[in-house]
Amino acid sequence: MDAGTVKAMLEQHFTSADPIRSHEMYHDDAVLEFPQSGERFVGVDNLREWRANYPASTTVEFREIRGRADLWVAELSISYDEGPWSFGVSILEFRGDRIARESIYVAEGWAPPEWRAEWRSAP
């Protein structure tokens, strides 16, 4: 597996209007966790139903995807209902060619403090 394959899977997930196709990347017994809220969803059927009832529209941009073997990390930006962008990280654990476990973190960005300007490099 490579970063292009992982990105293609994630893009299909976020762009497909077909709930079956958009969840093909998960094993039937996949686990999705949001550590910040303490939520845990088990089973692809639960993931599909939860997402089908999600009350907001989302727009996702992938910033970087890196990893190897069965562990990949997707850094992303996400906007809810065309609102401000937040930063996100999706930690993906694979079993074979599908996701067995995903942990998602989302946080707001902040302005960098001026005191450390002399040490930082340009993005």
Residue pairs with C-beta under 8 A, 6 or more apart in sequence:
1 69
1 72
1 94
1 97
3 65
3 66
3 67
3 72
6 65
6 67
6 72
6 74
6 92
7 62
7 65
7 74
9 25
9 99
10 25
10 60
10 62
10 65
10 74
10 90
11 62
12 21
12 22
12 24
12 25
13 22
13 23
13 25
14 22
14 58
14 60
15 22
16 22
19 48
19 51
19 52
20 48
22 51
23 44
23 47
23 48
23 51
24 98
25 98
25 99
26 44
26 47
26 98
26 99
26 102
27 44
27 95
27 98
27 99
27 100
28 43
28 44
28 45
29 42
29 43
29 44
29 100
30 42
30 43
30 44
30 47
30 98
30 99
30 100
30 101
30 102
31 40
31 41
31 42
31 100
31 101
31 102
32 40
32 41
32 47
32 101
32 102
32 103
32 104
33 39
33 40
33 41
33 101
33 102
33 103
33 104
34 40
34 103
34 104
34 105
35 103
35 105
36 105
36 106
36 107
41 47
41 50
56 80
56 81
57 80
57 81
57 82
58 78
58 79
58 80
59 78
59 79
59 82
60 76
60 77
60 78
60 88
61 76
61 77
61 78
62 74
62 75
62 76
63 75
63 76
63 77
64 74
64 75
65 72
65 73
65 74
65 75
66 72
66 73
67 73
67 92
69 94
70 93
70 94
70 95
71 91
71 92
71 93
71 94
72 91
72 92
72 94
73 89
73 90
73 91
73 92
74 89
74 90
74 92
75 87
75 88
75 89
76 87
76 88
76 89
76 90
77 85
77 86
77 87
77 88
78 85
78 86
78 87
78 88
78 106
79 85
79 86
80 86
84 108
85 109
86 106
86 107
86 108
86 109
87 106
87 107
87 108
87 109
88 104
88 105
88 106
88 107
89 104
89 105
90 102
90 103
90 104
91 102
91 103
91 104
92 99
92 101
92 102
93 99
93 100
93 101
93 102
94 100
112 120
